[in-house]
Amino acid sequence: MDSAEKSSYNGHKSGVAGQKVLVTGGTTGIGLATASLLARQGAHVLIAGRDPSHMNDALSSIRGEDITGTIDGIITDLSSKEGISNLFQEVDRRFDKLDILINNAALPF
């Protein structure tokens, strides 16, 4: 198997470079680690969190890494229908499509 074959599966390229990704609960813990890894691998990542201080820390941390993708954030409370609606309106505004959703925060609806 040559390298081109190894980098694809059923005709699809592997990897997340260029993919548009939403990570809920992306400001701390597993969500932060996931967002960081995806941005380093070239994904365009939007993290959602509800704490502005955690968001600032997360964005500063990831932007300080050697990323080839992009990272941005939105403050929203996903415990309400309004917060969820606001999140996906923002996703629609920023991305022409959403390729990957990492639902790390509990979405109650």
Secondary structure, 3 states (H helix, E strand, C coil): CCHHHHCEECCEECCCCCCEEEEECCCCHHHHHHHHHHHHCCCEEEEEECCHHHHHHHHHHHHCCCCCCEEEEEECCCCCHHHHHHHHHHHHHHCCCCCEEEECCCCCC
